[in-house]
Amino acid sequence: MSFAKLKEAVESWAIEDHFTFSVVKKDVKRVDYRCRARVMGCPWRVFASTTMEGELQVKKISSSHTCIAAPVAAREVANTQNWLRRTVPQHLFVTKATKPIEIVETIRMHYGEKVNYEAARLTKAALIADGVEHQREHFHKIPSYLQLLHQHNEGLYTDLHTTADVNGHQIFQRLFICPRQSRESFQSMRKFMAIDGTFLKARFVQTLLLAVGIDANGNILLLAWGIVESENESSWRYFLQHLKKAIPESESMTLISDRDKGLLAADAVMGNGVARAFCCCHLKENFCKRFTLGLEPYFWQIAHAKTSDSYQEAVSQLRELSVAAANYLTNIDKALWVTAFFPGQSYGHKTSNIVEPMNKVLKQERELPILDLLNEIWLYTMNQRAQRYQTACSQERQQHWSDFALGQLTISRSWTRRNTVNMANDRLFIVQQINNKQFIVNLEGRTCTCGHYQENGIPCGHALSSIHHIGQSANAYTPDAFSITTLRNTYQSNFNPIVLANLDSFTLNPQPVPPPCLSPSKLRAKFGRPKVNRATRSSYRSRIAHARTDMAPISEADHPRPVGQQTCQNCGLPGHNRRTCQHPRLELLL
């Protein structure tokens, strides 16, 4: 038996019988475990020592306890990593999806012990090999990972940006990935893209940047992703520069992002062909935080204004309640967030929060090391594309339009019989509702003064009334971008899978493997209060002695120390304390 095995046995004994122990004596030849309540007369004891052959043997053992009525002490054994890492796998299979609270509840149910959250989190990280050194190794394998992707996926666009430290070592800074299939899919999708970022929860401080588009069925599709040091203007400029190279069709699209970071970078990178838009949700949050939540309806009334007159009317209503709030909104460029003045096509989307569902899907993956995170993003997008392709193929024989387009046409059709149509010519109509409101429909320009027709090209109720009035079908006035055939073409090609386990043995011949990338130097701060290295009494006295080298020595013979008397922490002599010490203070000497 070894000392480690004996300690494991004693720890398990203490947990099962609900008592605490302490090590009274331990050296290279012996160890003595006693109950913590030995001061109350508890006789529990385990004593072991080495024999002549060098084997550790238990010599004395007393298994009885007389401390049953003693106060229950904290079980620090249940919070030790040695015991938790041995015990948790016996009752719970720990994976990346396991939450630390599940470990806490498992120990409570099986052993009746309370484990703190931090101990459970460290145990999970250790059981799935998620330590700092393990994550650091992932950064070394990034060049090989990118080469493996390129080998199995032709046309893949990637970029790896590193910096050099004072020793010339390469430090990872930024990464960008965009598959060839994303560009092919975007050619069949609406020319609309939303970008957003979310922080990662691994041991190194990093941020995940995402670019998503919207397919013919109204579903979001991840097109490109990157990992940067933080969400700032420089990192967004890097991301958008490579996005523009990977998907050249993005030069003429609508780009929506938050107000502070992404859009500022887009102004300098994407060019004049991109219609930029502010995320109205970010504007609303800032607006309500600055003023009051009660003004939120007035904000949305201004944002959704479809004409200049309705915009001025909504601003006037807000100005009557708060002049400062109205001035705050009017100082923001209205062409970037008000529907009536937006130069591009928003397709009915006023916010970049369409990326939020993707952040929620990757909520658990954001805790993984960088290679596991990238692989999970790759597999998730690959599976999503395959499932949507199968769905589109199964629906192609049954219907012509996507579910999204059919839903919009169904809503428009419900309004057609309530409208009265006045025909100016075969392209221009005046449609009157039952509330006597009139709207002008231009079928040639695919517009309606209500604003809904030009949002995504699907006829609104007024346009559909005009189409039926001339005896035609809505199919001729609905864009082909919403057909099932277009949806199938969007997902016709898919990624090729890779096996991350083969990365260790992968090398690219005949080219040598690039130099490995080291992990970022910025570690995430640990939870809780940082530990303080307190000076011991012996080191404190040595500092005092060193400070008194130029003074007359204080002889302990002249000041004998009575038995049991306190010692001064300033001068080290007995008979008084630091407050009543007559010698110079240590702080003044140091």
N, C-alpha and C positions, 0 to 999 in steps of 0.2 A: 504494500500500500504506500502511496505517496502522500505528501502534505496536501496536494491539490485535491486528491480523491477524498481524503478525510474531511477537508473543508466542505466539499460538495455534500457529503453525507450529513454533516452537522447542520448545514444550511437547510437541507430538506427536512431534517428532524425538527428544526426550530419552526419552520413554516407549518408543518403538519400538526404539531402540538401547540402552536400559538404561544411561543415564548421567545425571548431574545437572549442572546449570549454575547460574551466578549472574550477576547484573548488576553488572559492574564500574563502568560509568559510564552515566548516563542523564540527559538534560535534554530541553528542548523541541525540540532539533535533532538529537540523536544518541542512540544506544543501543549498548552494547557487551556482548555475551554471551560468557562464557568458561566452559570446563569447570571443574568444582570441583577437579579434580586438576591445575590449572595450576601449582601449587606443585611438583608432581613432574615438570614439563616437558611436560605434555600441550598440544599446539598447537591444539586445537579452539577455533574462534572464529567468531562472527558479528558483524560491525560494520555498522551502517546509519546513514545521516544524510540529512537533507533536502537536496533540490536547490534551485536558484534558483527553480524554479516551486512549491516547497513540497511536492513529493512525496517520500515516504520511499523511499530506494533503498539496497539492500544493496551496500556498497562492498568489504568484505573478508569472505571466507568460507574457513574451513579445516575440512574435514570429517573429517580423519584423527584417530585417537585413539592415544595411546601409553600409556594408563592401563588397559589391559585387565587387567593383573595387580594393579591397585590394589584395596584393600578395597571391597566393595560398600557404597555409602552409602545412606541412607534416601531413598526417592523421595518427597519431599514434594510433587512435582508431581502424583502420582497421588491425593493427598488434597485437592487444591484443588478448590473448587466449580466454578470456570470450566471446568476440563478434564473433570470428572465429568459436568457437565450437558450438555456437548457430546458426550461419548463414549457414555454409558450408553444413550441412545435409539437408537443405531446397532445395538445388540446385544440390547436388552431393552425390551419395551413395559411401562412402569411404570404400574401402576394402584394403587388404594387397597388391593388385596389383595396387592400385592408386598411382600415382607419385605426389610428392609435387608440381611439375610445373602445374599439372592439377588443383590443388586448387588455385594456383596463377592466372591462366587463368580464372577460374570460377568467382572469385571475380572481376577481371577486366571487364569481359563481363557484369555482372549483376549490378555492383555498380560503375564501373569506378575508382576503387581504386587499388593502387599498394601494394601488400603484398610481403614482402621479403621471400626468400626461407626458412630461418631458422624457421620463424613463421609458414609457411605452413607445414614444416616437423614435428614440435611439435604438430600441430593440427592433422595431420594424426595419429601420435603415440597415442594421447589422444583419438581420436574417435574409434580406434580399440583396445583400452586398452593395449597399447604397452609401458607403462612406465617402469621405472626401477623396481618399486616394483612388477609390474605385471610379469616382466621377472624373478625377483628373486623368485617368487612363483613357477615358472616352475622348478627351480632346486630342490625345496623341493619335487616335485612330481616325480622325475626321478626314485627312487626305485619302486614306485607303477607302473609307466609306464613299466618298465622292467618286473615286475611280471605279469602284464596284457598281455604282449607279450608272455611270457612263457606259460601262461595258455591257450592261443588260438593257439600257434604254437609249436608243439612238436619238439624237437631236436634243438631248437634255441640256438645259442651260443652268449652269451653276457658277457661283463666284465665292471665293474664300479670301477674306482680307485679314492679314495679320500685321502685327507691329513687332519691332525688335526691342528687347530690353537692353540694359547697359552691358550685358554679357554677350549680346548677339543672339540670344535665344528667341525663337518665334513665339509670340503670344497671340492667341486667338482673340479676334475682335468682332468680326462680322461674317455672316454667311447668308447666301441667297440661293434658292432653289425654285426653278420653274420648269416643269416637264413640257416636252413638245406637244403632248396631248392637250395641255391647257390653251396653247395658242390655237390649235385646231378647233377646240370647243368654243373659244371666244368668238371665232368667225361666224358661228351659228347662233350666238347669243345676242341679247340686247346690248347695245354699246353703253353699258353702265357698269361701274365698278366702285366698290366701297372698300376702304382700307381702315385698319384699326390695329392697335397693339395691346398686348396683355403681358403682365410680368410672369416670369417663371418662378417656381417654388423650390428649385433644387438648391444645392449648397453654394452655388455661385450666382451672383447677381447678374441676371440677363433678362432680355425682353423678347417676346415672340411677336413678329409683325406679320399680318395676314392681308391678303388681297382676295376678295371674293366677287363673283359675278352672279347674275340671275338668269336662269334658263327659261325656256318657253313655258314651263309649268309653274313659274314663280318660285322655284326652289333655289337656294344659294348653292354655289359650287366654289370650292377652294381652288384658286388658280395659281397662286404663288405664295411662298412663305419664306421668312428669314429670321435669323437670330442675331440680335445686336446687343451692345453693351447697355443701352438705355433708350427710352423713347424721347429723342430730342430731334431737333431740326436736321442736324448732320446725319444721323442714322436714317431718317426718313428720306433725305436726299439720296443717300446711297441706295436705299431700297427702290425708290422710284426710278432712278437712273437705270438700274438693271431690269426693272419691270418694263420699261420702255423698250429696251433692247430685246428682251425675251418675247414680248408681245407687241410688235410694231403697230398693230391695229389700235392700240390704246391711245395713239396720238389724236384720234377723233372720237372722243367718248365723253361721258359725264362721270366725273370723279367726285365722290363725296367723302368727307373726313371731318374730324374735329377741327375746331377753329384755330387752335394754338400751334400745333406741330405739323401735322401732315399737309395741310393746305398751304402753309407758308413755304414748305419745301417744294410742293407741286408748282407753285408760281415760278420758281426758278428752273425747274427741270422739265415739266411735261409740255411746255410750249403753249401757244395761243389756240391751238386746235382743241384743247380740252376744256370742257365747260365745268368749272369748279363750283362746288356747292358746300355750304356749311351744314353740319349736322344740327338739325333743329333741336334735338334732345339735349345736346351740350349747351346750346344757346339758352334753352328754357331753364336748365339747371342753374346756370350762372345768373340768369335774369331773376329767378325766384329766390336765389340765395342772396342776391344784392338787395332785393326789395321785399316782396312777400309772396307766399304761395297763392294767395287769393287772386293775384293778377294773371295766373296761368291761362285762364280761358281767353283773355284779351290777347295774350301772346300768340296763341294758336289761331285766333281770328285774323291777326295780321299776317301770320306766316302762310295761311291758306287763302289769302285774298287773291282772287283770279282776275280782277280788273284794278285799274288805277283808282277809280272812284271808291271801290270797296276798301282798298288799302287806306285811302285818306280818311274814310269814315271810321274805320277801326282805330286808326291812330288818334283821331279826335276823341273817340270814346275813352281811350286810355288816358289822354291828356287831361280830361276832366277829372279823373281820379288821382293821377300822379303825373306832374309835369316832368319830374326827373326820370321816371320810368319811360315815358314817351320819348324823351330826348336820348335816353340810352339806346333804345331800339332804332331810332332814326339815324343815329350816328354809325350804325353798322350798314355796310353796303347792301342795299336791298336786292341787288341783282344776284346775291349769293345765297339768299334764303327765302325770299318772298316769291310765291308762285307766279304772280302777275309779271314780274320783271326778270325772271330767270331766263337767260338766253338759250339754254340747252333743253334737254328732255330728261326729266327726272323719273319717268315711268312710275309715277305715283309714290316714290320713296323720298321722304324728307329727312331721313336720318341715316347715319352710318351704323346704327345699332343692329342692323341686320347681321353684323359680324358677331354679335353677342351670342347667338346660338352656337356658333363654332367654338367660342371660348368656353361655353358650358360643356360642350362635348369633350373638349380637351382638358377639362378641369383636373382629372386625376393624372392625365399624362404630363401635365405641367410640373409634377413633382419628380419626374424621372430624370435620369442623366441625359445628356444632350443627344447621344446616339439613339438611345431607346425612344426619346421623344420624336426625333426625326423619323425613325422607322414606324412608329405608331401613326404619325401624320400620313406617311406614305401609304400604309396599309388601309387606314380609314378612308382616304380619298379613293383608293383603288376599289375597295368594296362598294363604296357609294356609287361610283361610276358604273360598275358592273350591274348592280341592282336596278338602277334607273334605266340602263340600256335594255334589260330584260322586260321591264315594265312597259317601255315605249314600244318594243317589238310586239308584245301581247296586245296592245291597244291599237296598233296601226290598222288592223283589219276592221275594227269595231267603230272607230270614230276618226274624224279628220282633224279636229282641233284638240289641243291639250285641255286638261281639266281646268286649268286657270282661265283659258279663253272661253270655255263653255260656261264657266261660272259667271264671268263678266257679261256674256251675251244673254244669259238667263235673267240677270238683274235688269239689263236694258230692255229685254222683251216685256217684262212686267209693267213697264211704263208706256209702251207704245199705244195701247188702246185708250189711254187717258189723254193723249195729246191730240191737238188739232194742227194740221199741216196746211200751210199756205205756200204755194209753189211760185217762185219767181222765174225760174227756168229749170232745166233738168239737172242743175248742179247746185243751185242756191235755193234755200228754203227758210221760211219763218215758222217755227214750231211754238205753239202756245200751250201751256199747261193748264190744268183745271183751276189753278190759283191765279190765272191770267198773266203769269210771267211768260215773257217771250224770249226766244233764243234763236240766233241765226246759225244755220248749218251750211257749211260749204263742203260738199262731198268731193269736189276736185282737190281742194286743199287739205281734206281730212281734218277739219277743225269745227269746233262748236264753241259758242260764247260761254257755255257752262264750264269749259275747260277740261272736261273728262275725256273727250274724244282724243285730244292730242297728247294725253298723258302717256299712253302706250299704243295707240293706233286701233284699239278695239272700239267699235261704234258704241256711243252712249245711247241712252233712251231716245234723245231727240234725233240723233243721226239715224237710228234704226227705224224710227217713225218715218223719216224722209225716204229711206231706202225702200220700205214697204209701200210707200205712197206711189212710187214709180214702178212697183211690181218687180223689184229685183231682190236678190238674195244678199245677205250680209257677208257671204264668203268672198265676194269680189272686193269688199271694202275692209277686209281684215288682213293684216300683214301675214305673210307666210312664215314669219319668225315664230308664230304661235302654233304651227301645225305639228302633228305627231311626227311627221317625217323629219322636220327640223330638229325635234327633240331627240329622235333616234340618231341622227347624224352628229348631234352634240356629244354623245357618249359612245360613238361607234368604236373609237380606238381607246385603249386603256393602257395603264402602266404595266410594266413587266415586274413581277415580284423578285425580291432578293432575300437571301437568308443571312441575317445578321450574324449568326453563329459561325459562318464561314469567313468572317472578316479577319480573324487572327492568321489564317493561312493564306490570305489573298495577297498577291504581289502582281504588279503590272509589268510585264516583260514586253519588249526589252528595255523599256524606260525604267530608271530607278524610282523608287518611292520618294516623293518629296519629303523634306525635313518635317518631323512631327511638330504639331502645334501644342504648345503648353497651355495649361488651364489659365483662365484670367486670375489676376492677383487679388481681385476683390471678392473675398468670401462674404457670405451672408452672416450678419451678426447673430450670435446665439441668443436664445430666449432667456429671459430672467435677468437677475442682477449679476453683473460680472464678479468673479471671485477676486478677493483682495489678499495679496501676500502680506500677511502680518509678521512683523519681526518677533522672533522668540525672545525669551528673557536672556538666554545666553548670548545671542547676537546683540541684544540691547546693551548688555554689560560690556561686551567687547568694544562696542562703539564708544561707550563712556570711557573705558580705559585708554582707547586710542586718542580720545579728545583731551585726556588729562596728562599726556606725555610731558608737557611743559610745566606741569604743576607738581607740587610736593605730593608724594604718594600718601594715600590714606591707608594706614595699616589697620588690618582687621584685628590685630592683637590689642591695639589701643581701644578698639571698640568691639569687645567680644559679643557674640550673638547668643542670647539666651535661647533655650530650647522652646520651639513653638512660637517664637516671636516673629512678627512680620519683617520684611526686608524692603527698603526703599527702592523704588524703580528708577530713581534718578542717580543716586550715588552707589547703590548696591550694598549699603551698610544697614544693620538691623537697628531697631529701637524707634524708628519713626517712619513716616510715609513720605510720598513725593510732595504733598502739599505743605508739610511742615519742614521739609529739608532745608538746611542752612547752606548747603554747598551750591555753587553755580549750576544753573539748569543746563541740561544737555543741549537743548536747542541753541543756547547762547554760545556753547563751545563749538558746535558743529557749524 
